[in-house]
Every structure is written in C-alpha cells, then in structure tokens.
Amino acid sequence: MSDSQPSKPADDFIPVASGSLLDPLPSQLGEEVFEILAQSDAVKIERIVSRGHSSPAEGWYDQSQNEWVMVVSGAGVVEYDNGEEFYLAAGEFLHIPAHQKHKVSWTDAKQPTVWLAVFY
C-alpha cells in the first residue's frame, strides 16, 4: 500500500482505459510494482503487485485519506499498529480509516499478490 496521496493529476496523466488487473504479471519482482489506474483530486485507484514483499520494518503507513484495499489474487497480511492482523485472500477486502497506522507484514512469495487500492 502506497503512502502517496491523491493529488491533482499531472496534465499528461492518462488513465488506463482498459486492461486486466491480472495481466501481465511478472514471474519475478525485485521491487513491488505500483500502477495508478485512475486519479482525480479526491480519489486514486492503484494496482499493486507484490511477491514476498512486506512494508519496511522501521515504519508504519499513516495516510491522511481512507484506503479501501482488495486482494485480487494471491494473499497478504495487513497489520495495524495495535497488533490486529487481517489475512486477505483473493476476493477479500479491508477498509483502512485515515490515520490508522498499518503495514503489509506478509505477501505470498510463491505467487504474485495483486492488490487493488482505492484512496479517498
């Protein structure tokens, strides 16, 4: 989950007009892949592809906007700073309120985990 916030899109921002959240998925990832699918002043929709990635150990995301996140394929664990954990498999989603400190503590290393994140 990205800690960037929606902002006015650049003049050259072109939303992804069509495609598949599952294609193409790289077989190996050095870093997580973040792709903005659509963005406005109030909303950002992003595809995130992880494979064995987790959030940096030294910090928590503390976002000024709400985040709705769904696992499209694969699996991952979102952890709140109070110790509460949410295991999300394909088709499952979580609403993360603004300023709820959180991080991704685990994603499946055997297959890509595709997240759909909506920041609003």
VMD Tcl script that builds the backbone (N, CA, C; Angstrom):
set m [mol new atoms 360]
animate dup $m
set s [atomselect $m all]
$s set {name element resname resid chain x y z} {
  {N N MET 1 A 0.828 -1.154 0.000}
  {CA C MET 1 A 0.000 0.000 0.000}
  {C C MET 1 A 0.885 1.233 0.000}
  {N N SER 2 A 0.577 2.066 -0.836}
  {CA C SER 2 A 1.378 3.245 -1.082}
  {C C SER 2 A 1.074 4.302 -0.036}
  {N N ASP 3 A 2.095 5.069 0.339}
  {CA C ASP 3 A 1.843 6.160 1.266}
  {C C ASP 3 A 1.628 7.473 0.539}
  {N N SER 4 A 1.634 7.432 -0.777}
  {CA C SER 4 A 1.362 8.645 -1.539}
  {C C SER 4 A -0.122 8.963 -1.494}
  {N N GLN 5 A -0.429 10.215 -1.617}
  {CA C GLN 5 A -1.812 10.663 -1.501}
  {C C GLN 5 A -2.320 11.148 -2.850}
  {N N PRO 6 A -3.617 11.004 -3.083}
  {CA C PRO 6 A -4.172 11.535 -4.322}
  {C C PRO 6 A -3.935 13.038 -4.411}
  {N N SER 7 A -3.622 13.480 -5.564}
  {CA C SER 7 A -3.458 14.903 -5.808}
  {C C SER 7 A -3.953 15.158 -7.216}
  {N N LYS 8 A -4.000 16.411 -7.570}
  {CA C LYS 8 A -4.453 16.729 -8.919}
  {C C LYS 8 A -3.531 16.044 -9.921}
  {N N PRO 9 A -4.112 15.309 -10.857}
  {CA C PRO 9 A -3.264 14.608 -11.814}
  {C C PRO 9 A -2.477 15.582 -12.682}
  {N N ALA 10 A -1.307 15.141 -13.079}
  {CA C ALA 10 A -0.495 15.952 -13.978}
  {C C ALA 10 A -1.231 16.115 -15.294}
  {N N ASP 11 A -0.921 17.192 -15.999}
  {CA C ASP 11 A -1.580 17.444 -17.279}
  {C C ASP 11 A -1.389 16.292 -18.255}
  {N N ASP 12 A -0.279 15.565 -18.105}
  {CA C ASP 12 A -0.007 14.465 -19.026}
  {C C ASP 12 A -0.481 13.110 -18.495}
  {N N PHE 13 A -1.188 13.085 -17.354}
  {CA C PHE 13 A -1.677 11.816 -16.808}
  {C C PHE 13 A -2.786 11.271 -17.697}
  {N N ILE 14 A -2.618 10.041 -18.135}
  {CA C ILE 14 A -3.627 9.373 -18.952}
  {C C ILE 14 A -4.081 8.140 -18.196}
  {N N PRO 15 A -5.340 8.088 -17.773}
  {CA C PRO 15 A -5.794 6.906 -17.040}
  {C C PRO 15 A -5.746 5.671 -17.931}
  {N N VAL 16 A -5.574 4.522 -17.294}
  {CA C VAL 16 A -5.597 3.264 -18.033}
  {C C VAL 16 A -7.024 3.053 -18.506}
  {N N ALA 17 A -7.230 3.021 -19.815}
  {CA C ALA 17 A -8.579 2.954 -20.385}
  {C C ALA 17 A -9.180 1.563 -20.287}
  {N N SER 18 A -8.366 0.544 -20.426}
  {CA C SER 18 A -8.859 -0.827 -20.303}
  {C C SER 18 A -7.679 -1.735 -20.032}
  {N N GLY 19 A -7.976 -2.928 -19.570}
  {CA C GLY 19 A -6.912 -3.876 -19.275}
  {C C GLY 19 A -7.384 -4.916 -18.292}
  {N N SER 20 A -6.465 -5.662 -17.782}
  {CA C SER 20 A -6.744 -6.697 -16.794}
  {C C SER 20 A -5.844 -6.476 -15.591}
  {N N LEU 21 A -6.418 -6.576 -14.407}
  {CA C LEU 21 A -5.618 -6.451 -13.194}
  {C C LEU 21 A -4.630 -7.606 -13.061}
  {N N LEU 22 A -4.868 -8.688 -13.793}
  {CA C LEU 22 A -4.041 -9.886 -13.670}
  {C C LEU 22 A -3.038 -10.069 -14.802}
  {N N ASP 23 A -2.970 -9.126 -15.725}
  {CA C ASP 23 A -2.096 -9.318 -16.870}
  {C C ASP 23 A -1.405 -8.011 -17.216}
  {N N PRO 24 A -0.155 -7.964 -17.450}
  {CA C PRO 24 A 0.795 -9.058 -17.290}
  {C C PRO 24 A 1.340 -9.076 -15.865}
  {N N LEU 25 A 1.583 -10.258 -15.339}
  {CA C LEU 25 A 2.173 -10.403 -14.012}
  {C C LEU 25 A 3.587 -10.949 -14.171}
  {N N PRO 26 A 4.570 -10.204 -13.705}
  {CA C PRO 26 A 5.941 -10.686 -13.831}
  {C C PRO 26 A 6.175 -11.926 -12.969}
  {N N SER 27 A 6.992 -12.848 -13.453}
  {CA C SER 27 A 7.274 -14.060 -12.687}
  {C C SER 27 A 8.215 -13.774 -11.522}
  {N N GLN 28 A 9.031 -12.737 -11.632}
  {CA C GLN 28 A 9.919 -12.338 -10.548}
  {C C GLN 28 A 9.852 -10.823 -10.404}
  {N N LEU 29 A 9.873 -10.383 -9.166}
  {CA C LEU 29 A 9.830 -8.945 -8.899}
  {C C LEU 29 A 10.997 -8.573 -7.997}
  {N N GLY 30 A 11.773 -7.578 -8.394}
  {CA C GLY 30 A 12.783 -7.052 -7.498}
  {C C GLY 30 A 12.144 -6.140 -6.466}
  {N N GLU 31 A 11.246 -5.310 -6.928}
  {CA C GLU 31 A 10.505 -4.377 -6.079}
  {C C GLU 31 A 9.019 -4.540 -6.360}
  {N N GLU 32 A 8.208 -4.075 -5.426}
  {CA C GLU 32 A 6.769 -4.057 -5.685}
  {C C GLU 32 A 6.490 -3.153 -6.881}
  {N N VAL 33 A 5.420 -3.455 -7.589}
  {CA C VAL 33 A 5.011 -2.657 -8.743}
  {C C VAL 33 A 3.772 -1.860 -8.357}
  {N N PHE 34 A 3.812 -0.542 -8.544}
  {CA C PHE 34 A 2.683 0.342 -8.271}
  {C C PHE 34 A 2.256 0.965 -9.592}
  {N N GLU 35 A 0.976 0.837 -9.927}
  {CA C GLU 35 A 0.465 1.396 -11.178}
  {C C GLU 35 A -0.820 2.164 -10.888}
  {N N ILE 36 A -0.816 3.466 -11.142}
  {CA C ILE 36 A -2.022 4.275 -10.962}
  {C C ILE 36 A -2.934 4.020 -12.152}
  {N N LEU 37 A -4.139 3.546 -11.868}
  {CA C LEU 37 A -5.106 3.244 -12.920}
  {C C LEU 37 A -5.992 4.438 -13.235}
  {N N ALA 38 A -6.308 5.236 -12.217}
  {CA C ALA 38 A -7.123 6.446 -12.386}
  {C C ALA 38 A -6.869 7.341 -11.183}
  {N N GLN 39 A -7.005 8.652 -11.390}
  {CA C GLN 39 A -6.738 9.593 -10.315}
  {C C GLN 39 A -7.479 10.894 -10.570}
  {N N SER 40 A -7.992 11.477 -9.488}
  {CA C SER 40 A -8.610 12.800 -9.539}
  {C C SER 40 A -8.188 13.549 -8.285}
  {N N ASP 41 A -8.781 14.713 -8.065}
  {CA C ASP 41 A -8.472 15.469 -6.853}
  {C C ASP 41 A -8.822 14.692 -5.588}
  {N N ALA 42 A -9.861 13.868 -5.635}
  {CA C ALA 42 A -10.368 13.209 -4.432}
  {C C ALA 42 A -10.091 11.716 -4.349}
  {N N VAL 43 A -9.778 11.075 -5.455}
  {CA C VAL 43 A -9.670 9.616 -5.479}
  {C C VAL 43 A -8.450 9.185 -6.289}
  {N N LYS 44 A -7.779 8.149 -5.791}
  {CA C LYS 44 A -6.724 7.499 -6.572}
  {C C LYS 44 A -6.989 6.000 -6.532}
  {N N ILE 45 A -6.942 5.350 -7.697}
  {CA C ILE 45 A -7.109 3.903 -7.802}
  {C C ILE 45 A -5.787 3.344 -8.304}
  {N N GLU 46 A -5.278 2.359 -7.571}
  {CA C GLU 46 A -3.933 1.880 -7.843}
  {C C GLU 46 A -3.890 0.354 -7.827}
  {N N ARG 47 A -3.125 -0.221 -8.738}
  {CA C ARG 47 A -2.833 -1.656 -8.713}
  {C C ARG 47 A -1.437 -1.808 -8.131}
  {N N ILE 48 A -1.315 -2.723 -7.169}
  {CA C ILE 48 A -0.028 -3.014 -6.545}
  {C C ILE 48 A 0.232 -4.505 -6.729}
  {N N VAL 49 A 1.416 -4.851 -7.195}
  {CA C VAL 49 A 1.777 -6.257 -7.353}
  {C C VAL 49 A 2.957 -6.547 -6.430}
  {N N SER 50 A 2.758 -7.514 -5.529}
  {CA C SER 50 A 3.769 -7.925 -4.559}
  {C C SER 50 A 4.076 -9.405 -4.758}
  {N N ARG 51 A 5.269 -9.789 -4.410}
  {CA C ARG 51 A 5.614 -11.220 -4.411}
  {C C ARG 51 A 6.651 -11.419 -3.310}
  {N N GLY 52 A 6.155 -11.777 -2.125}
  {CA C GLY 52 A 7.037 -11.941 -0.981}
  {C C GLY 52 A 7.481 -10.625 -0.367}
  {N N HIS 53 A 6.893 -9.515 -0.779}
  {CA C HIS 53 A 7.259 -8.200 -0.254}
  {C C HIS 53 A 6.479 -7.895 1.023}
  {N N SER 54 A 7.044 -7.028 1.837}
  {CA C SER 54 A 6.349 -6.505 3.010}
  {C C SER 54 A 6.783 -5.055 3.188}
  {N N SER 55 A 6.081 -4.355 4.061}
  {CA C SER 55 A 6.422 -2.956 4.329}
  {C C SER 55 A 7.761 -2.884 5.056}
  {N N PRO 56 A 8.456 -1.757 4.949}
  {CA C PRO 56 A 9.712 -1.613 5.683}
  {C C PRO 56 A 9.496 -1.819 7.183}
  {N N ALA 57 A 10.414 -2.517 7.824}
  {CA C ALA 57 A 10.275 -2.858 9.244}
  {C C ALA 57 A 10.269 -1.626 10.142}
  {N N GLU 58 A 10.914 -0.548 9.702}
  {CA C GLU 58 A 11.093 0.604 10.589}
  {C C GLU 58 A 9.925 1.580 10.625}
  {N N GLY 59 A 8.879 1.354 9.850}
  {CA C GLY 59 A 7.824 2.356 9.864}
  {C C GLY 59 A 6.447 1.821 9.557}
  {N N TRP 60 A 5.481 2.687 9.768}
  {CA C TRP 60 A 4.076 2.390 9.513}
  {C C TRP 60 A 3.546 3.421 8.531}
  {N N TYR 61 A 2.627 3.000 7.673}
  {CA C TYR 61 A 1.915 3.956 6.834}
  {C C TYR 61 A 0.933 4.710 7.723}
  {N N ASP 62 A 0.891 6.021 7.590}
  {CA C ASP 62 A -0.052 6.873 8.323}
  {C C ASP 62 A -0.588 7.868 7.299}
  {N N GLN 63 A -1.640 7.467 6.620}
  {CA C GLN 63 A -2.162 8.217 5.482}
  {C C GLN 63 A -3.275 9.164 5.905}
  {N N SER 64 A -3.344 10.299 5.233}
  {CA C SER 64 A -4.370 11.294 5.554}
  {C C SER 64 A -5.712 10.969 4.915}
  {N N GLN 65 A -5.756 9.951 4.069}
  {CA C GLN 65 A -7.015 9.563 3.429}
  {C C GLN 65 A -7.380 8.134 3.793}
  {N N ASN 66 A -8.666 7.824 3.650}
  {CA C ASN 66 A -9.119 6.444 3.798}
  {C C ASN 66 A -8.529 5.617 2.667}
  {N N GLU 67 A -8.385 4.320 2.934}
  {CA C GLU 67 A -7.946 3.392 1.891}
  {C C GLU 67 A -8.838 2.158 1.934}
  {N N TRP 68 A -9.327 1.774 0.778}
  {CA C TRP 68 A -10.056 0.509 0.607}
  {C C TRP 68 A -9.155 -0.353 -0.240}
  {N N VAL 69 A -8.818 -1.534 0.263}
  {CA C VAL 69 A -7.891 -2.395 -0.460}
  {C C VAL 69 A -8.476 -3.793 -0.582}
  {N N MET 70 A -8.291 -4.394 -1.764}
  {CA C MET 70 A -8.775 -5.749 -2.020}
  {C C MET 70 A -7.645 -6.562 -2.632}
  {N N VAL 71 A -7.564 -7.826 -2.227}
  {CA C VAL 71 A -6.634 -8.747 -2.871}
  {C C VAL 71 A -7.359 -9.365 -4.057}
  {N N VAL 72 A -6.837 -9.147 -5.239}
  {CA C VAL 72 A -7.423 -9.684 -6.464}
  {C C VAL 72 A -6.946 -11.117 -6.679}
  {N N SER 73 A -5.668 -11.357 -6.425}
  {CA C SER 73 A -5.112 -12.711 -6.490}
  {C C SER 73 A -3.959 -12.798 -5.505}
  {N N GLY 74 A -3.639 -14.020 -5.081}
  {CA C GLY 74 A -2.585 -14.203 -4.095}
  {C C GLY 74 A -3.130 -14.014 -2.695}
  {N N ALA 75 A -2.264 -13.585 -1.782}
  {CA C ALA 75 A -2.659 -13.402 -0.382}
  {C C ALA 75 A -1.672 -12.467 0.300}
  {N N GLY 76 A -2.159 -11.793 1.337}
  {CA C GLY 76 A -1.310 -10.893 2.105}
  {C C GLY 76 A -1.888 -10.643 3.479}
  {N N VAL 77 A -1.059 -10.094 4.356}
  {CA C VAL 77 A -1.483 -9.755 5.713}
  {C C VAL 77 A -1.244 -8.269 5.930}
  {N N VAL 78 A -2.306 -7.567 6.346}
  {CA C VAL 78 A -2.212 -6.162 6.742}
  {C C VAL 78 A -2.256 -6.138 8.261}
  {N N GLU 79 A -1.318 -5.430 8.858}
  {CA C GLU 79 A -1.224 -5.350 10.315}
  {C C GLU 79 A -1.414 -3.903 10.762}
  {N N TYR 80 A -2.233 -3.711 11.795}
  {CA C TYR 80 A -2.389 -2.398 12.417}
  {C C TYR 80 A -1.367 -2.256 13.543}
  {N N ASP 81 A -1.070 -1.013 13.924}
  {CA C ASP 81 A -0.074 -0.779 14.968}
  {C C ASP 81 A -0.525 -1.259 16.343}
  {N N ASN 82 A -1.809 -1.605 16.502}
  {CA C ASN 82 A -2.288 -2.156 17.772}
  {C C ASN 82 A -2.147 -3.679 17.822}
  {N N GLY 83 A -1.548 -4.274 16.784}
  {CA C GLY 83 A -1.327 -5.714 16.734}
  {C C GLY 83 A -2.394 -6.495 15.992}
  {N N GLU 84 A -3.497 -5.852 15.643}
  {CA C GLU 84 A -4.559 -6.537 14.907}
  {C C GLU 84 A -4.065 -6.861 13.498}
  {N N GLU 85 A -4.327 -8.107 13.055}
  {CA C GLU 85 A -3.888 -8.547 11.736}
  {C C GLU 85 A -5.071 -9.003 10.900}
  {N N PHE 86 A -4.980 -8.746 9.606}
  {CA C PHE 86 A -6.028 -9.123 8.661}
  {C C PHE 86 A -5.388 -9.932 7.540}
  {N N TYR 87 A -5.713 -11.225 7.483}
  {CA C TYR 87 A -5.252 -12.077 6.393}
  {C C TYR 87 A -6.246 -11.917 5.261}
  {N N LEU 88 A -5.765 -11.507 4.104}
  {CA C LEU 88 A -6.628 -11.287 2.953}
  {C C LEU 88 A -6.230 -12.232 1.828}
  {N N ALA 89 A -7.194 -13.007 1.358}
  {CA C ALA 89 A -7.009 -13.882 0.202}
  {C C ALA 89 A -7.778 -13.280 -0.964}
  {N N ALA 90 A -7.664 -13.895 -2.122}
  {CA C ALA 90 A -8.317 -13.390 -3.331}
  {C C ALA 90 A -9.795 -13.124 -3.087}
  {N N GLY 91 A -10.225 -11.911 -3.444}
  {CA C GLY 91 A -11.620 -11.513 -3.299}
  {C C GLY 91 A -11.944 -10.832 -1.984}
  {N N GLU 92 A -11.026 -10.845 -1.033}
  {CA C GLU 92 A -11.287 -10.236 0.277}
  {C C GLU 92 A -10.752 -8.806 0.307}
  {N N PHE 93 A -11.431 -7.955 1.084}
  {CA C PHE 93 A -11.062 -6.541 1.129}
  {C C PHE 93 A -11.044 -6.030 2.551}
  {N N LEU 94 A -10.443 -4.856 2.724}
  {CA C LEU 94 A -10.312 -4.210 4.026}
  {C C LEU 94 A -10.428 -2.707 3.830}
  {N N HIS 95 A -11.174 -2.061 4.717}
  {CA C HIS 95 A -11.232 -0.597 4.761}
  {C C HIS 95 A -10.268 -0.144 5.845}
  {N N ILE 96 A -9.336 0.723 5.488}
  {CA C ILE 96 A -8.364 1.257 6.440}
  {C C ILE 96 A -8.676 2.738 6.626}
  {N N PRO 97 A -9.171 3.122 7.814}
  {CA C PRO 97 A -9.508 4.533 8.041}
  {C C PRO 97 A -8.273 5.434 7.960}
  {N N ALA 98 A -8.497 6.672 7.596}
  {CA C ALA 98 A -7.418 7.658 7.571}
  {C C ALA 98 A -6.712 7.667 8.922}
  {N N HIS 99 A -5.409 7.769 8.901}
  {CA C HIS 99 A -4.527 7.829 10.068}
  {C C HIS 99 A -4.494 6.550 10.892}
  {N N GLN 100 A -5.062 5.459 10.391}
  {CA C GLN 100 A -4.868 4.162 11.045}
  {C C GLN 100 A -3.489 3.661 10.620}
  {N N LYS 101 A -2.567 3.624 11.553}
  {CA C LYS 101 A -1.217 3.178 11.214}
  {C C LYS 101 A -1.258 1.698 10.865}
  {N N HIS 102 A -0.647 1.363 9.723}
  {CA C HIS 102 A -0.706 -0.011 9.226}
  {C C HIS 102 A 0.506 -0.318 8.361}
  {N N LYS 103 A 0.689 -1.611 8.099}
  {CA C LYS 103 A 1.724 -2.056 7.174}
  {C C LYS 103 A 1.350 -3.420 6.629}
  {N N VAL 104 A 1.971 -3.784 5.543}
  {CA C VAL 104 A 1.823 -5.128 4.991}
  {C C VAL 104 A 2.934 -5.958 5.621}
  {N N SER 105 A 2.552 -6.958 6.432}
  {CA C SER 105 A 3.560 -7.755 7.131}
  {C C SER 105 A 3.946 -9.020 6.377}
  {N N TRP 106 A 3.156 -9.405 5.358}
  {CA C TRP 106 A 3.465 -10.624 4.599}
  {C C TRP 106 A 2.699 -10.633 3.290}
  {N N THR 107 A 3.347 -11.096 2.234}
  {CA C THR 107 A 2.666 -11.467 0.987}
  {C C THR 107 A 3.267 -12.784 0.518}
  {N N ASP 108 A 2.485 -13.533 -0.216}
  {CA C ASP 108 A 2.873 -14.854 -0.699}
  {C C ASP 108 A 4.095 -14.751 -1.610}
  {N N ALA 109 A 5.142 -15.503 -1.299}
  {CA C ALA 109 A 6.352 -15.489 -2.119}
  {C C ALA 109 A 6.264 -16.448 -3.299}
  {N N LYS 110 A 5.274 -17.343 -3.288}
  {CA C LYS 110 A 5.165 -18.358 -4.338}
  {C C LYS 110 A 4.356 -17.895 -5.537}
  {N N GLN 111 A 3.599 -16.823 -5.363}
  {CA C GLN 111 A 2.781 -16.305 -6.459}
  {C C GLN 111 A 2.612 -14.801 -6.276}
  {N N PRO 112 A 2.350 -14.076 -7.339}
  {CA C PRO 112 A 2.111 -12.642 -7.196}
  {C C PRO 112 A 0.832 -12.374 -6.399}
  {N N THR 113 A 0.893 -11.378 -5.547}
  {CA C THR 113 A -0.298 -10.872 -4.874}
  {C C THR 113 A -0.653 -9.560 -5.550}
  {N N VAL 114 A -1.848 -9.509 -6.109}
  {CA C VAL 114 A -2.322 -8.308 -6.788}
  {C C VAL 114 A -3.328 -7.624 -5.875}
  {N N TRP 115 A -3.037 -6.387 -5.520}
  {CA C TRP 115 A -3.905 -5.569 -4.677}
  {C C TRP 115 A -4.575 -4.518 -5.565}
  {N N LEU 116 A -5.821 -4.209 -5.262}
  {CA C LEU 116 A -6.497 -3.056 -5.840}
  {C C LEU 116 A -6.747 -2.105 -4.682}
  {N N ALA 117 A -6.142 -0.921 -4.730}
  {CA C ALA 117 A -6.251 0.044 -3.638}
  {C C ALA 117 A -6.967 1.293 -4.133}
  {N N VAL 118 A -7.915 1.755 -3.333}
  {CA C VAL 118 A -8.651 2.984 -3.624}
  {C C VAL 118 A -8.426 3.929 -2.451}
  {N N PHE 119 A -7.826 5.062 -2.724}
  {CA C PHE 119 A -7.582 6.093 -1.710}
  {C C PHE 119 A -8.609 7.200 -1.922}
  {N N TYR 120 A -9.300 7.604 -0.835}
  {CA C TYR 120 A -10.330 8.630 -0.970}
  {C C TYR 120 A -10.467 9.455 0.292}
}
mol reanalyze $m
mol bondsrecalc $m
mol representation Tube
mol addrep $m
